Amino acid sequence: MKHTKLCPKCGSNDIIRVDGYAGPYGSGNNIIVGKTIFAAVNVNRYICCSCGFTEEWIDKEDIEKVKNSKKAKR
Ligand SMILES: [Zn+2]
């Protein structure tokens, strides 16, 4: 969906991206990887405007931060 710009559920190409952010009091779509809001990794959403399906992605450079955080479990 991120790369093809096509919805995997209904095939629509009406895809929008909503960037994650880290707001006050834990608002925003993010993963806190440290002790403060400054150690938050944003989670970006891709939304199909045709059927409402959403997919969530984090940026490649943030993957290591999440991997190394205490919240990461296998
Ligand atoms: Zn769709």
N, CA, C, O and the ligand as a Tripos MOL2 file, in Angstrom:
@<TRIPOS>MOLECULE
protein
  297   295    75     0     0
PROTEIN
NO_CHARGES

@<TRIPOS>ATOM
      1 N           0.8460   -1.2020    0.0000 N.3       1 MET1
      2 CA          0.0000    0.0000    0.0000 C.3       1 MET1
      3 C           0.8770    1.2460    0.0000 C.2       1 MET1
      4 O           0.6040    2.2260   -0.6940 O.2       1 MET1
      5 N           1.9440    1.1780    0.8040 N.am      2 LYS2
      6 CA          2.8760    2.2980    0.8680 C.3       2 LYS2
      7 C           3.6030    2.4640   -0.4670 C.2       2 LYS2
      8 O           3.8260    3.5810   -0.9350 O.2       2 LYS2
      9 N           3.9600    1.3500   -1.0580 N.am      3 HIS3
     10 CA          4.7620    1.3980   -2.2840 C.3       3 HIS3
     11 C           3.9030    1.3230   -3.5490 C.2       3 HIS3
     12 O           4.1990    1.9710   -4.5530 O.2       3 HIS3
     13 N           2.8380    0.5230   -3.4840 N.am      4 THR4
     14 CA          2.0430    0.3190   -4.6990 C.3       4 THR4
     15 C           1.0120    1.4260   -4.8880 C.2       4 THR4
     16 O           0.5250    1.6390   -5.9990 O.2       4 THR4
     17 N           0.6720    2.1420   -3.7910 N.am      5 LYS5
     18 CA         -0.3980    3.1460   -3.8200 C.3       5 LYS5
     19 C          -1.7440    2.5370   -4.1990 C.2       5 LYS5
     20 O          -2.6330    3.2090   -4.7210 O.2       5 LYS5
     21 N          -1.8610    1.2440   -3.9190 N.am      6 LEU6
     22 CA         -3.1260    0.5570   -4.1720 C.3       6 LEU6
     23 C          -3.5950   -0.1250   -2.8940 C.2       6 LEU6
     24 O          -2.7890   -0.6770   -2.1450 O.2       6 LEU6
     25 N          -4.8960   -0.0860   -2.6520 N.am      7 CYS7
     26 CA         -5.4430   -0.7450   -1.4730 C.3       7 CYS7
     27 C          -5.4410   -2.2490   -1.6910 C.2       7 CYS7
     28 O          -5.9810   -2.7200   -2.6920 O.2       7 CYS7
     29 N          -4.8430   -3.0250   -0.7700 N.am      8 PRO8
     30 CA         -4.8020   -4.4850   -0.9400 C.3       8 PRO8
     31 C          -6.1600   -5.1410   -0.7220 C.2       8 PRO8
     32 O          -6.3510   -6.3020   -1.0830 O.2       8 PRO8
     33 N          -7.1000   -4.4110   -0.1390 N.am      9 LYS9
     34 CA         -8.4160   -4.9850    0.1370 C.3       9 LYS9
     35 C          -9.4000   -4.7630   -0.9990 C.2       9 LYS9
     36 O         -10.1020   -5.6880   -1.4080 O.2       9 LYS9
     37 N          -9.4530   -3.5300   -1.5110 N.am     10 CYS10
     38 CA        -10.4710   -3.2470   -2.5290 C.3      10 CYS10
     39 C          -9.8740   -2.8130   -3.8630 C.2      10 CYS10
     40 O         -10.6070   -2.6520   -4.8380 O.2      10 CYS10
     41 N          -8.5480   -2.6200   -3.9250 N.am     11 GLY11
     42 CA         -7.9210   -2.2790   -5.1940 C.3      11 GLY11
     43 C          -7.9810   -0.8100   -5.5670 C.2      11 GLY11
     44 O          -7.5130   -0.4270   -6.6390 O.2      11 GLY11
     45 N          -8.5510    0.0240   -4.7000 N.am     12 SER12
     46 CA         -8.6510    1.4530   -5.0060 C.3      12 SER12
     47 C          -7.2770    2.1190   -4.9510 C.2      12 SER12
     48 O          -6.3980    1.6880   -4.2050 O.2      12 SER12
     49 N          -7.1020    3.1660   -5.7430 N.am     13 ASN13
     50 CA         -5.8470    3.9250   -5.6780 C.3      13 ASN13
     51 C          -6.0510    5.2600   -4.9710 C.2      13 ASN13
     52 O          -5.2170    6.1600   -5.0800 O.2      13 ASN13
     53 N          -7.1660    5.3870   -4.2430 N.am     14 ASP14
     54 CA         -7.4660    6.6230   -3.5130 C.3      14 ASP14
     55 C          -6.8540    6.5090   -2.1070 C.2      14 ASP14
     56 O          -7.5680    6.3260   -1.1200 O.2      14 ASP14
     57 N          -5.5230    6.6220   -2.0360 N.am     15 ILE15
     58 CA         -4.7910    6.4080   -0.7890 C.3      15 ILE15
     59 C          -4.2570    7.7420   -0.2640 C.2      15 ILE15
     60 O          -3.6560    8.5100   -1.0160 O.2      15 ILE15
     61 N          -4.4750    8.0180    1.0170 N.am     16 ILE16
     62 CA         -3.8760    9.2060    1.6180 C.3      16 ILE16
     63 C          -2.9330    8.7770    2.7320 C.2      16 ILE16
     64 O          -3.0750    7.6920    3.2960 O.2      16 ILE16
     65 N          -1.9640    9.6440    3.0440 N.am     17 ARG17
     66 CA         -1.0100    9.3740    4.1140 C.3      17 ARG17
     67 C          -1.2380   10.3770    5.2340 C.2      17 ARG17
     68 O          -1.3280   11.5790    4.9880 O.2      17 ARG17
     69 N          -1.3330    9.8800    6.4710 N.am     18 VAL18
     70 CA         -1.4220   10.7550    7.6460 C.3      18 VAL18
     71 C          -0.1760   10.4960    8.4810 C.2      18 VAL18
     72 O           0.0070    9.4020    9.0160 O.2      18 VAL18
     73 N           0.6730   11.5000    8.5880 N.am     19 ASP19
     74 CA          1.9200   11.3490    9.3250 C.3      19 ASP19
     75 C           1.6730   11.2370   10.8180 C.2      19 ASP19
     76 O           0.8330   11.9480   11.3710 O.2      19 ASP19
     77 N           2.3970   10.3550   11.4630 N.am     20 GLY20
     78 CA          2.3310   10.2600   12.9110 C.3      20 GLY20
     79 C           3.0530   11.4420   13.5370 C.2      20 GLY20
     80 O           3.8500   12.1020   12.8700 O.2      20 GLY20
     81 N           2.7870   11.7170   14.7960 N.am     21 TYR21
     82 CA          3.4850   12.7820   15.5010 C.3      21 TYR21
     83 C           3.4840   12.4590   16.9870 C.2      21 TYR21
     84 O           2.7430   11.5910   17.4470 O.2      21 TYR21
     85 N           4.3080   13.1550   17.7150 N.am     22 ALA22
     86 CA          4.3620   12.9700   19.1610 C.3      22 ALA22
     87 C           3.9120   14.2630   19.8220 C.2      22 ALA22
     88 O           4.6740   15.2290   19.8770 O.2      22 ALA22
     89 N           2.7010   14.2920   20.3160 N.am     23 GLY23
     90 CA          2.1420   15.4820   20.9510 C.3      23 GLY23
     91 C           2.1810   15.3720   22.4570 C.2      23 GLY23
     92 O           2.6180   14.3570   23.0000 O.2      23 GLY23
     93 N           1.7160   16.4320   23.1490 N.am     24 PRO24
     94 CA          1.7070   16.4160   24.6140 C.3      24 PRO24
     95 C           0.7920   15.3340   25.1850 C.2      24 PRO24
     96 O          -0.1900   14.9470   24.5520 O.2      24 PRO24
     97 N           1.1150   14.8570   26.3670 N.am     25 TYR25
     98 CA          0.3270   13.8600   27.0950 C.3      25 TYR25
     99 C           0.1520   12.5720   26.3010 C.2      25 TYR25
    100 O          -0.8660   11.8910   26.4190 O.2      25 TYR25
    101 N           1.1510   12.2470   25.4930 N.am     26 GLY26
    102 CA          1.1050   10.9760   24.7900 C.3      26 GLY26
    103 C           0.1510   10.9490   23.6080 C.2      26 GLY26
    104 O          -0.1990    9.8770   23.1150 O.2      26 GLY26
    105 N          -0.2710   12.1210   23.1510 N.am     27 SER27
    106 CA         -1.1680   12.1390   21.9920 C.3      27 SER27
    107 C          -0.3870   11.9080   20.7110 C.2      27 SER27
    108 O           0.8410   11.9820   20.6920 O.2      27 SER27
    109 N          -1.1030   11.6350   19.6660 N.am     28 GLY28
    110 CA         -0.4710   11.3730   18.3810 C.3      28 GLY28
    111 C          -0.2350    9.8930   18.1900 C.2      28 GLY28
    112 O          -0.2840    9.1190   19.1450 O.2      28 GLY28
    113 N           0.0170    9.5050   16.9690 N.am     29 ASN29
    114 CA          0.2480    8.0980   16.6800 C.3      29 ASN29
    115 C           1.7490    7.8530   16.6950 C.2      29 ASN29
    116 O           2.4580    8.2140   15.7560 O.2      29 ASN29
    117 N           2.2270    7.2310   17.7780 N.am     30 ASN30
    118 CA          3.6700    7.0540   17.9330 C.3      30 ASN30
    119 C           3.9660    5.9000   18.8740 C.2      30 ASN30
    120 O           3.0690    5.3570   19.5180 O.2      30 ASN30
    121 N           5.2280    5.5380   18.9410 N.am     31 ILE31
    122 CA          5.7130    4.5380   19.9100 C.3      31 ILE31
    123 C           6.7930    5.2160   20.7300 C.2      31 ILE31
    124 O           7.7810    5.6980   20.1740 O.2      31 ILE31
    125 N           6.6220    5.2610   22.0370 N.am     32 ILE32
    126 CA          7.6360    5.8630   22.8940 C.3      32 ILE32
    127 C           8.7400    4.8280   23.1250 C.2      32 ILE32
    128 O           8.4780    3.7480   23.6550 O.2      32 ILE32
    129 N           9.9610    5.1550   22.7320 N.am     33 VAL33
    130 CA         11.0490    4.1850   22.8710 C.3      33 VAL33
    131 C          12.0030    4.5240   24.0100 C.2      33 VAL33
    132 O          12.9220    3.7600   24.3060 O.2      33 VAL33
    133 N          11.7820    5.6810   24.6510 N.am     34 GLY34
    134 CA         12.6360    6.0700   25.7650 C.3      34 GLY34
    135 C          11.7920    6.5530   26.9250 C.2      34 GLY34
    136 O          10.6320    6.1680   27.0740 O.2      34 GLY34
    137 N          12.3910    7.4020   27.7470 N.am     35 LYS35
    138 CA         11.6890    7.8510   28.9530 C.3      35 LYS35
    139 C          10.8050    9.0680   28.7050 C.2      35 LYS35
    140 O           9.8800    9.3260   29.4750 O.2      35 LYS35
    141 N          11.0750    9.8100   27.6530 N.am     36 THR36
    142 CA         10.3130   11.0400   27.4200 C.3      36 THR36
    143 C           9.7100   11.0460   26.0190 C.2      36 THR36
    144 O           9.9870   10.1820   25.1870 O.2      36 THR36
    145 N           8.8810   12.0470   25.7980 N.am     37 ILE37
    146 CA          8.2280   12.2410   24.5080 C.3      37 ILE37
    147 C           9.2470   12.4950   23.3970 C.2      37 ILE37
    148 O           8.9640   12.3020   22.2150 O.2      37 ILE37
    149 N          10.4490   12.9350   23.8090 N.am     38 PHE38
    150 CA         11.4610   13.2150   22.7830 C.3      38 PHE38
    151 C          12.0470   11.9310   22.2030 C.2      38 PHE38
    152 O          12.7530   11.9570   21.1940 O.2      38 PHE38
    153 N          11.7490   10.8200   22.8480 N.am     39 ALA39
    154 CA         12.2010    9.5410   22.3260 C.3      39 ALA39
    155 C          11.0030    8.7860   21.7590 C.2      39 ALA39
    156 O          10.7600    7.6290   22.1020 O.2      39 ALA39
    157 N          10.2720    9.4490   20.8990 N.am     40 ALA40
    158 CA          9.1130    8.8270   20.2790 C.3      40 ALA40
    159 C           9.3830    8.5910   18.8030 C.2      40 ALA40
    160 O           9.9980    9.4120   18.1230 O.2      40 ALA40
    161 N           8.9200    7.4780   18.3400 N.am     41 VAL41
    162 CA          9.0260    7.1600   16.9150 C.3      41 VAL41
    163 C           7.6310    7.3350   16.3090 C.2      41 VAL41
    164 O           6.6560    6.7600   16.7920 O.2      41 VAL41
    165 N           7.5580    8.1150   15.2730 N.am     42 ASN42
    166 CA          6.2530    8.3770   14.6590 C.3      42 ASN42
    167 C           5.7760    7.1900   13.8280 C.2      42 ASN42
    168 O           6.5600    6.5200   13.1560 O.2      42 ASN42
    169 N           4.4750    6.9500   13.8950 N.am     43 VAL43
    170 CA          3.8610    5.8900   13.1070 C.3      43 VAL43
    171 C           2.9700    6.5510   12.0570 C.2      43 VAL43
    172 O           1.9950    7.2260   12.3880 O.2      43 VAL43
    173 N           3.3150    6.3470   10.8030 N.am     44 ASN44
    174 CA          2.5650    6.9730    9.7180 C.3      44 ASN44
    175 C           1.5010    6.0180    9.2020 C.2      44 ASN44
    176 O           1.7250    4.8120    9.0900 O.2      44 ASN44
    177 N           0.3380    6.5800    8.8910 N.am     45 ARG45
    178 CA         -0.7770    5.7420    8.4410 C.3      45 ARG45
    179 C          -1.1140    5.9900    6.9730 C.2      45 ARG45
    180 O          -1.0910    7.1210    6.4890 O.2      45 ARG45
    181 N          -1.4190    4.9170    6.2980 N.am     46 TYR46
    182 CA         -1.9060    5.0000    4.9250 C.3      46 TYR46
    183 C          -3.3510    4.5450    4.9490 C.2      46 TYR46
    184 O          -3.6650    3.4480    5.4100 O.2      46 TYR46
    185 N          -4.2210    5.3980    4.4480 N.am     47 ILE47
    186 CA         -5.6540    5.1450    4.5660 C.3      47 ILE47
    187 C          -6.2950    5.0670    3.1820 C.2      47 ILE47
    188 O          -6.0670    5.9260    2.3300 O.2      47 ILE47
    189 N          -7.0930    4.0310    2.9740 N.am     48 CYS48
    190 CA         -7.8450    3.9070    1.7300 C.3      48 CYS48
    191 C          -9.1400    4.6870    1.8800 C.2      48 CYS48
    192 O          -9.9410    4.3970    2.7680 O.2      48 CYS48
    193 N          -9.3540    5.6790    1.0150 N.am     49 CYS49
    194 CA        -10.5550    6.5180    1.1050 C.3      49 CYS49
    195 C         -11.7630    5.8130    0.5190 C.2      49 CYS49
    196 O         -12.8840    6.3160    0.6080 O.2      49 CYS49
    197 N         -11.5460    4.6650   -0.0730 N.am     50 SER50
    198 CA        -12.6480    3.9430   -0.6830 C.3      50 SER50
    199 C         -13.3050    2.9970    0.3200 C.2      50 SER50
    200 O         -14.5310    2.9590    0.4250 O.2      50 SER50
    201 N         -12.4850    2.2220    1.0660 N.am     51 CYS51
    202 CA        -13.0690    1.2420    1.9940 C.3      51 CYS51
    203 C         -12.6880    1.4880    3.4520 C.2      51 CYS51
    204 O         -13.2760    0.8810    4.3470 O.2      51 CYS51
    205 N         -11.7150    2.3690    3.7090 N.am     52 GLY52
    206 CA        -11.3590    2.6750    5.0880 C.3      52 GLY52
    207 C         -10.2460    1.8300    5.6560 C.2      52 GLY52
    208 O          -9.8770    1.9980    6.8190 O.2      52 GLY52
    209 N          -9.7020    0.9250    4.8640 N.am     53 PHE53
    210 CA         -8.5890    0.1100    5.3460 C.3      53 PHE53
    211 C          -7.3850    1.0010    5.6530 C.2      53 PHE53
    212 O          -7.0910    1.9340    4.9060 O.2      53 PHE53
    213 N          -6.6880    0.7090    6.7600 N.am     54 THR54
    214 CA         -5.4900    1.4940    7.0880 C.3      54 THR54
    215 C          -4.3040    0.5630    7.3150 C.2      54 THR54
    216 O          -4.4440   -0.5730    7.7690 O.2      54 THR54
    217 N          -3.1460    1.0900    6.9830 N.am     55 GLU55
    218 CA         -1.8930    0.3850    7.2010 C.3      55 GLU55
    219 C          -0.9780    1.3330    7.9500 C.2      55 GLU55
    220 O          -1.0110    2.5410    7.7110 O.2      55 GLU55
    221 N          -0.1590    0.8080    8.8550 N.am     56 GLU56
    222 CA          0.7380    1.6610    9.6230 C.3      56 GLU56
    223 C           2.1940    1.3140    9.3460 C.2      56 GLU56
    224 O           2.5610    0.1400    9.3010 O.2      56 GLU56
    225 N           3.0240    2.3420    9.1610 N.am     57 TRP57
    226 CA          4.4420    2.1500    8.8630 C.3      57 TRP57
    227 C           5.2610    3.1310    9.6850 C.2      57 TRP57
    228 O           4.8320    4.2540    9.9510 O.2      57 TRP57
    229 N           6.4370    2.6900   10.0780 N.am     58 ILE58
    230 CA          7.3930    3.6440   10.6380 C.3      58 ILE58
    231 C           8.5410    3.7940    9.6450 C.2      58 ILE58
    232 O           8.7840    2.9100    8.8240 O.2      58 ILE58
    233 N           9.2430    4.9220    9.7280 N.am     59 ASP59
    234 CA         10.3350    5.1630    8.7950 C.3      59 ASP59
    235 C          11.4780    4.1970    9.0530 C.2      59 ASP59
    236 O          11.7100    3.7660   10.1830 O.2      59 ASP59
    237 N          12.1870    3.8670    7.9790 N.am     60 LYS60
    238 CA         13.2770    2.8870    8.0510 C.3      60 LYS60
    239 C          14.3130    3.2440    9.1110 C.2      60 LYS60
    240 O          14.7900    2.3740    9.8390 O.2      60 LYS60
    241 N          14.6600    4.5380    9.1940 N.am     61 GLU61
    242 CA         15.7000    4.9540   10.1460 C.3      61 GLU61
    243 C          15.2350    4.8380   11.5950 C.2      61 GLU61
    244 O          16.0490    4.9040   12.5160 O.2      61 GLU61
    245 N          13.9180    4.6650   11.8020 N.am     62 ASP62
    246 CA         13.3990    4.5410   13.1660 C.3      62 ASP62
    247 C          13.2980    3.0900   13.6330 C.2      62 ASP62
    248 O          13.0720    2.8280   14.8140 O.2      62 ASP62
    249 N          13.4640    2.1550   12.7080 N.am     63 ILE63
    250 CA         13.2760    0.7470   13.0660 C.3      63 ILE63
    251 C          14.2670    0.3080   14.1570 C.2      63 ILE63
    252 O          13.8920   -0.3920   15.0980 O.2      63 ILE63
    253 N          15.5240    0.7230   14.0230 N.am     64 GLU64
    254 CA         16.5350    0.3690   15.0240 C.3      64 GLU64
    255 C          16.1550    0.8640   16.4180 C.2      64 GLU64
    256 O          16.3440    0.1650   17.4140 O.2      64 GLU64
    257 N          15.6100    2.0990   16.4720 N.am     65 LYS65
    258 CA         15.2260    2.6840   17.7640 C.3      65 LYS65
    259 C          14.1700    1.8400   18.4540 C.2      65 LYS65
    260 O          14.2330    1.6200   19.6630 O.2      65 LYS65
    261 N          13.2030    1.3700   17.6840 N.am     66 VAL66
    262 CA         12.1510    0.5480   18.2650 C.3      66 VAL66
    263 C          12.7170   -0.8160   18.6750 C.2      66 VAL66
    264 O          12.3970   -1.3510   19.7360 O.2      66 VAL66
    265 N          13.5610   -1.3540   17.8050 N.am     67 LYS67
    266 CA         14.1930   -2.6430   18.0620 C.3      67 LYS67
    267 C          14.9890   -2.6370   19.3640 C.2      67 LYS67
    268 O          14.9870   -3.6150   20.1120 O.2      67 LYS67
    269 N          15.6600   -1.5360   19.6210 N.am     68 ASN68
    270 CA         16.5200   -1.4280   20.7930 C.3      68 ASN68
    271 C          15.7890   -0.9720   22.0520 C.2      68 ASN68
    272 O          16.3830   -0.9130   23.1290 O.2      68 ASN68
    273 N          14.5050   -0.6510   21.9220 N.am     69 SER69
    274 CA         13.7760   -0.1650   23.0910 C.3      69 SER69
    275 C          13.3220   -1.3360   23.9660 C.2      69 SER69
    276 O          13.2740   -2.4850   23.5280 O.2      69 SER69
    277 N          12.9950   -1.0070   25.2040 N.am     70 LYS70
    278 CA         12.5660   -2.0490   26.1410 C.3      70 LYS70
    279 C          11.1970   -2.5970   25.7960 C.2      70 LYS70
    280 O          10.8030   -3.6540   26.2880 O.2      70 LYS70
    281 N          10.4730   -1.8830   24.9560 N.am     71 LYS71
    282 CA          9.1240   -2.3360   24.6160 C.3      71 LYS71
    283 C           9.1200   -3.4220   23.5620 C.2      71 LYS71
    284 O           8.1190   -4.1090   23.3620 O.2      71 LYS71
    285 N          10.2610   -3.5700   22.8850 N.am     72 ALA72
    286 CA         10.3070   -4.5470   21.7930 C.3      72 ALA72
    287 C          10.3690   -5.9600   22.3440 C.2      72 ALA72
    288 O          11.2220   -6.2720   23.1750 O.2      72 ALA72
    289 N           9.4750   -6.8030   21.8870 N.am     73 LYS73
    290 CA          9.4500   -8.2070   22.3050 C.3      73 LYS73
    291 C           9.3660   -9.0850   21.0860 C.2      73 LYS73
    292 O           8.8260   -8.6890   20.0520 O.2      73 LYS73
    293 N           9.9060  -10.2850   21.2120 N.am     74 ARG74
    294 CA          9.8140  -11.2350   20.0940 C.3      74 ARG74
    295 C           8.9570  -12.4050   20.4870 C.2      74 ARG74
    296 O           8.7540  -13.3180   19.6870 O.2      74 ARG74
    297 ZN         -9.7330   -0.0430    0.0760 Zn       75 ZN75
@<TRIPOS>BOND
     1     1     2 1
     2     2     3 1
     3     3     4 2
     4     3     5 am
     5     5     6 1
     6     6     7 1
     7     7     8 2
     8     7     9 am
     9     9    10 1
    10    10    11 1
    11    11    12 2
    12    11    13 am
    13    13    14 1
    14    14    15 1
    15    15    16 2
    16    15    17 am
    17    17    18 1
    18    18    19 1
    19    19    20 2
    20    19    21 am
    21    21    22 1
    22    22    23 1
    23    23    24 2
    24    23    25 am
    25    25    26 1
    26    26    27 1
    27    27    28 2
    28    27    29 am
    29    29    30 1
    30    30    31 1
    31    31    32 2
    32    31    33 am
    33    33    34 1
    34    34    35 1
    35    35    36 2
    36    35    37 am
    37    37    38 1
    38    38    39 1
    39    39    40 2
    40    39    41 am
    41    41    42 1
    42    42    43 1
    43    43    44 2
    44    43    45 am
    45    45    46 1
    46    46    47 1
    47    47    48 2
    48    47    49 am
    49    49    50 1
    50    50    51 1
    51    51    52 2
    52    51    53 am
    53    53    54 1
    54    54    55 1
    55    55    56 2
    56    55    57 am
    57    57    58 1
    58    58    59 1
    59    59    60 2
    60    59    61 am
    61    61    62 1
    62    62    63 1
    63    63    64 2
    64    63    65 am
    65    65    66 1
    66    66    67 1
    67    67    68 2
    68    67    69 am
    69    69    70 1
    70    70    71 1
    71    71    72 2
    72    71    73 am
    73    73    74 1
    74    74    75 1
    75    75    76 2
    76    75    77 am
    77    77    78 1
    78    78    79 1
    79    79    80 2
    80    79    81 am
    81    81    82 1
    82    82    83 1
    83    83    84 2
    84    83    85 am
    85    85    86 1
    86    86    87 1
    87    87    88 2
    88    87    89 am
    89    89    90 1
    90    90    91 1
    91    91    92 2
    92    91    93 am
    93    93    94 1
    94    94    95 1
    95    95    96 2
    96    95    97 am
    97    97    98 1
    98    98    99 1
    99    99   100 2
   100    99   101 am
   101   101   102 1
   102   102   103 1
   103   103   104 2
   104   103   105 am
   105   105   106 1
   106   106   107 1
   107   107   108 2
   108   107   109 am
   109   109   110 1
   110   110   111 1
   111   111   112 2
   112   111   113 am
   113   113   114 1
   114   114   115 1
   115   115   116 2
   116   115   117 am
   117   117   118 1
   118   118   119 1
   119   119   120 2
   120   119   121 am
   121   121   122 1
   122   122   123 1
   123   123   124 2
   124   123   125 am
   125   125   126 1
   126   126   127 1
   127   127   128 2
   128   127   129 am
   129   129   130 1
   130   130   131 1
   131   131   132 2
   132   131   133 am
   133   133   134 1
   134   134   135 1
   135   135   136 2
   136   135   137 am
   137   137   138 1
   138   138   139 1
   139   139   140 2
   140   139   141 am
   141   141   142 1
   142   142   143 1
   143   143   144 2
   144   143   145 am
   145   145   146 1
   146   146   147 1
   147   147   148 2
   148   147   149 am
   149   149   150 1
   150   150   151 1
   151   151   152 2
   152   151   153 am
   153   153   154 1
   154   154   155 1
   155   155   156 2
   156   155   157 am
   157   157   158 1
   158   158   159 1
   159   159   160 2
   160   159   161 am
   161   161   162 1
   162   162   163 1
   163   163   164 2
   164   163   165 am
   165   165   166 1
   166   166   167 1
   167   167   168 2
   168   167   169 am
   169   169   170 1
   170   170   171 1
   171   171   172 2
   172   171   173 am
   173   173   174 1
   174   174   175 1
   175   175   176 2
   176   175   177 am
   177   177   178 1
   178   178   179 1
   179   179   180 2
   180   179   181 am
   181   181   182 1
   182   182   183 1
   183   183   184 2
   184   183   185 am
   185   185   186 1
   186   186   187 1
   187   187   188 2
   188   187   189 am
   189   189   190 1
   190   190   191 1
   191   191   192 2
   192   191   193 am
   193   193   194 1
   194   194   195 1
   195   195   196 2
   196   195   197 am
   197   197   198 1
   198   198   199 1
   199   199   200 2
   200   199   201 am
   201   201   202 1
   202   202   203 1
   203   203   204 2
   204   203   205 am
   205   205   206 1
   206   206   207 1
   207   207   208 2
   208   207   209 am
   209   209   210 1
   210   210   211 1
   211   211   212 2
   212   211   213 am
   213   213   214 1
   214   214   215 1
   215   215   216 2
   216   215   217 am
   217   217   218 1
   218   218   219 1
   219   219   220 2
   220   219   221 am
   221   221   222 1
   222   222   223 1
   223   223   224 2
   224   223   225 am
   225   225   226 1
   226   226   227 1
   227   227   228 2
   228   227   229 am
   229   229   230 1
   230   230   231 1
   231   231   232 2
   232   231   233 am
   233   233   234 1
   234   234   235 1
   235   235   236 2
   236   235   237 am
   237   237   238 1
   238   238   239 1
   239   239   240 2
   240   239   241 am
   241   241   242 1
   242   242   243 1
   243   243   244 2
   244   243   245 am
   245   245   246 1
   246   246   247 1
   247   247   248 2
   248   247   249 am
   249   249   250 1
   250   250   251 1
   251   251   252 2
   252   251   253 am
   253   253   254 1
   254   254   255 1
   255   255   256 2
   256   255   257 am
   257   257   258 1
   258   258   259 1
   259   259   260 2
   260   259   261 am
   261   261   262 1
   262   262   263 1
   263   263   264 2
   264   263   265 am
   265   265   266 1
   266   266   267 1
   267   267   268 2
   268   267   269 am
   269   269   270 1
   270   270   271 1
   271   271   272 2
   272   271   273 am
   273   273   274 1
   274   274   275 1
   275   275   276 2
   276   275   277 am
   277   277   278 1
   278   278   279 1
   279   279   280 2
   280   279   281 am
   281   281   282 1
   282   282   283 1
   283   283   284 2
   284   283   285 am
   285   285   286 1
   286   286   287 1
   287   287   288 2
   288   287   289 am
   289   289   290 1
   290   290   291 1
   291   291   292 2
   292   291   293 am
   293   293   294 1
   294   294   295 1
   295   295   296 2
@<TRIPOS>SUBSTRUCTURE
     1 MET1         2 RESIDUE 1 A MET
     2 LYS2         6 RESIDUE 1 A LYS
     3 HIS3        10 RESIDUE 1 A HIS
     4 THR4        14 RESIDUE 1 A THR
     5 LYS5        18 RESIDUE 1 A LYS
     6 LEU6        22 RESIDUE 1 A LEU
     7 CYS7        26 RESIDUE 1 A CYS
     8 PRO8        30 RESIDUE 1 A PRO
     9 LYS9        34 RESIDUE 1 A LYS
    10 CYS10       38 RESIDUE 1 A CYS
    11 GLY11       42 RESIDUE 1 A GLY
    12 SER12       46 RESIDUE 1 A SER
    13 ASN13       50 RESIDUE 1 A ASN
    14 ASP14       54 RESIDUE 1 A ASP
    15 ILE15       58 RESIDUE 1 A ILE
    16 ILE16       62 RESIDUE 1 A ILE
    17 ARG17       66 RESIDUE 1 A ARG
    18 VAL18       70 RESIDUE 1 A VAL
    19 ASP19       74 RESIDUE 1 A ASP
    20 GLY20       78 RESIDUE 1 A GLY
    21 TYR21       82 RESIDUE 1 A TYR
    22 ALA22       86 RESIDUE 1 A ALA
    23 GLY23       90 RESIDUE 1 A GLY
    24 PRO24       94 RESIDUE 1 A PRO
    25 TYR25       98 RESIDUE 1 A TYR
    26 GLY26      102 RESIDUE 1 A GLY
    27 SER27      106 RESIDUE 1 A SER
    28 GLY28      110 RESIDUE 1 A GLY
    29 ASN29      114 RESIDUE 1 A ASN
    30 ASN30      118 RESIDUE 1 A ASN
    31 ILE31      122 RESIDUE 1 A ILE
    32 ILE32      126 RESIDUE 1 A ILE
    33 VAL33      130 RESIDUE 1 A VAL
    34 GLY34      134 RESIDUE 1 A GLY
    35 LYS35      138 RESIDUE 1 A LYS
    36 THR36      142 RESIDUE 1 A THR
    37 ILE37      146 RESIDUE 1 A ILE
    38 PHE38      150 RESIDUE 1 A PHE
    39 ALA39      154 RESIDUE 1 A ALA
    40 ALA40      158 RESIDUE 1 A ALA
    41 VAL41      162 RESIDUE 1 A VAL
    42 ASN42      166 RESIDUE 1 A ASN
    43 VAL43      170 RESIDUE 1 A VAL
    44 ASN44      174 RESIDUE 1 A ASN
    45 ARG45      178 RESIDUE 1 A ARG
    46 TYR46      182 RESIDUE 1 A TYR
    47 ILE47      186 RESIDUE 1 A ILE
    48 CYS48      190 RESIDUE 1 A CYS
    49 CYS49      194 RESIDUE 1 A CYS
    50 SER50      198 RESIDUE 1 A SER
    51 CYS51      202 RESIDUE 1 A CYS
    52 GLY52      206 RESIDUE 1 A GLY
    53 PHE53      210 RESIDUE 1 A PHE
    54 THR54      214 RESIDUE 1 A THR
    55 GLU55      218 RESIDUE 1 A GLU
    56 GLU56      222 RESIDUE 1 A GLU
    57 TRP57      226 RESIDUE 1 A TRP
    58 ILE58      230 RESIDUE 1 A ILE
    59 ASP59      234 RESIDUE 1 A ASP
    60 LYS60      238 RESIDUE 1 A LYS
    61 GLU61      242 RESIDUE 1 A GLU
    62 ASP62      246 RESIDUE 1 A ASP
    63 ILE63      250 RESIDUE 1 A ILE
    64 GLU64      254 RESIDUE 1 A GLU
    65 LYS65      258 RESIDUE 1 A LYS
    66 VAL66      262 RESIDUE 1 A VAL
    67 LYS67      266 RESIDUE 1 A LYS
    68 ASN68      270 RESIDUE 1 A ASN
    69 SER69      274 RESIDUE 1 A SER
    70 LYS70      278 RESIDUE 1 A LYS
    71 LYS71      282 RESIDUE 1 A LYS
    72 ALA72      286 RESIDUE 1 A ALA
    73 LYS73      290 RESIDUE 1 A LYS
    74 ARG74      294 RESIDUE 1 A ARG
    75 ZN75       297 GROUP 0 **** ****
